[in-house]
Amino acid sequence: MPQILLVGCGTALGALTRFVLTTLLGGGALPLLLINVLGSAVMGYAKPPAFWGTGFLGGFTSFAAFAYLTSGFSPARAGAYVLATIIGCTAAYLLGDLLASRGRA
């Protein structure tokens, strides 16, 4: 199967997974933040190939959903949420990378 189709299928599955989890967790900002942080940690830990990385995790941790949700916030809340997302996702990625490197050592 061509890589573009693999990535597309992975993206669809990731987006569906995000939708189901967000719905089960009641929607809103906190579930999306948790999903984005979790996806970032997995990406840092696993460094997955295209289907799982660009595809599944790309759809799972959607910037579009983050941007849409944030656009409805007050400026102060939007700024706080953006910072929490950037700091949380970057820290989660780095932590996943650190854990993976310790496991390989």
GIJO-V170676 format. One record per backbone hydrogen bond with DSSP energy under -1.0 kcal/mol. CO is the residue of the C=O (numbers start at 1). NH is the residue of the N-H. If there is no record, write none. Layout:
BEGIN
co = {CO & CO}
nh = {NH & NH}
END
This chain:
BEGIN
co = {2 & 3 & 4 & 5 & 6 & 7 & 8 & 9 & 10 & 11 & 12 & 13 & 14 & 15 & 16 & 17 & 18 & 19 & 20 & 21 & 22 & 23 & 28 & 29 & 30 & 31 & 32 & 33 & 34 & 35 & 36 & 37 & 38 & 39 & 40 & 41 & 42 & 43 & 49 & 50 & 51 & 52 & 53 & 55 & 56 & 57 & 62 & 63 & 64 & 65 & 66 & 67 & 69 & 70 & 74 & 75 & 76 & 77 & 78 & 79 & 80 & 81 & 82 & 83 & 84 & 85 & 86 & 87 & 88 & 89 & 90 & 91 & 92 & 93 & 94 & 95 & 96 & 97 & 98 & 99 & 100}
nh = {6 & 7 & 8 & 9 & 10 & 11 & 12 & 13 & 14 & 15 & 16 & 17 & 18 & 19 & 20 & 21 & 22 & 23 & 24 & 25 & 27 & 26 & 32 & 33 & 34 & 35 & 36 & 37 & 38 & 39 & 40 & 41 & 42 & 43 & 44 & 45 & 46 & 47 & 53 & 55 & 56 & 57 & 58 & 59 & 60 & 61 & 66 & 67 & 68 & 69 & 70 & 71 & 72 & 73 & 78 & 79 & 80 & 81 & 82 & 83 & 84 & 85 & 86 & 87 & 88 & 89 & 90 & 91 & 92 & 93 & 94 & 95 & 96 & 97 & 98 & 99 & 100 & 101 & 102 & 103 & 104}
END
